[in-house]
Amino acid sequence: MQVEDERRAKEEAVEGAAAAERRGAGVLDELEELRSQLETAERARKAADSKLNDAQEQITELSSSVNSLTNVKRKHENDIVALQVSMHQA
C-alpha cells in the first residue's frame, strides 16, 4: 500500500510538473505576443508624434504667412486710402 501511495504521489508530481511546464510555456508565448504588440504600439506612437510635429510646423508656417499677408493687405488698404485722399484734394 505504501508503494502504491508513493507511485501515485510520483505520478501526480510528474503530472503537476508537466502541467506547470505547459502553463509556463503558455505564459512565455503570451509574454512574447505582448512584447510584439508593445513594439507595434510604440512604432505607431512614434509615427503619430512625427505627424503631429509636422502638422505643428505647418501650422506655424501658415500662421506666419497669414500674418505677413495681413500686414501687406493693411499696407495696401492704407495706400488706397492715401490715394483716395490725394485724389479728393486734387
C-alpha positions in Angstrom: 0.0 0.0 0.0 2.8 2.4 0.8 4.5 1.6 -2.6 1.2 2.3 -4.3 0.8 5.6 -2.5 4.3 6.6 -3.4 3.7 5.6 -7.0 0.5 7.7 -7.1 2.3 10.6 -5.5 5.1 10.4 -8.0 2.6 10.3 -10.9 0.7 13.3 -9.5 4.0 15.1 -9.1 5.0 14.3 -12.7 1.6 15.4 -14.0 1.8 18.6 -11.9 5.2 19.4 -13.3 4.1 18.8 -16.8 1.0 21.0 -16.3 3.3 23.7 -14.8 5.6 23.5 -17.8 2.6 23.8 -20.1 1.4 26.8 -18.2 4.9 28.3 -18.2 5.2 27.8 -21.9 1.8 29.4 -22.4 2.8 32.4 -20.3 6.0 32.8 -22.3 4.1 32.7 -25.5 1.7 35.3 -24.2 4.6 37.4 -23.0 6.2 37.3 -26.4 2.9 38.3 -28.1 2.5 41.2 -25.7 6.1 42.4 -26.4 5.3 42.3 -30.1 2.2 44.3 -29.6 4.0 46.8 -27.4 6.7 47.3 -30.1 3.9 47.8 -32.7 2.2 50.3 -30.5 5.5 52.1 -29.8 6.2 52.4 -33.6 2.6 53.7 -34.1 3.1 56.2 -31.3 6.4 57.5 -32.8 4.7 57.8 -36.2 1.8 59.8 -34.7 4.3 62.0 -32.8 6.1 62.7 -36.1 2.9 63.5 -37.9 1.9 65.8 -35.0 5.2 67.6 -35.2 4.9 68.0 -38.9 1.4 69.4 -38.5 2.6 71.8 -35.8 5.3 73.1 -38.1 2.8 73.6 -40.9 0.5 75.5 -38.6 3.4 77.7 -37.6 4.4 78.4 -41.2 0.8 79.1 -42.2 0.2 81.4 -39.3 3.3 83.3 -40.3 2.1 83.5 -43.8 -1.3 84.8 -42.7 0.3 87.4 -40.5 2.5 88.5 -43.4 -0.3 88.7 -45.8 -2.5 90.6 -43.3 0.3 93.2 -42.9 0.6 93.5 -46.7 -3.2 93.9 -47.0 -3.2 96.5 -44.3 -0.5 98.4 -46.1 -2.3 98.3 -49.4 -5.5 99.5 -47.8 -3.6 102.4 -46.2 -2.1 103.2 -49.6 -5.6 103.1 -51.2 -7.0 105.5 -48.6 -4.0 107.8 -49.1 -4.5 107.8 -52.8 -8.2 108.5 -52.4 -7.5 111.4 -50.1 -5.0 112.7 -52.6 -7.5 112.4 -55.4 -10.2 114.2 -53.5 -7.8 117.0 -52.6 -6.6 117.5 -56.1 
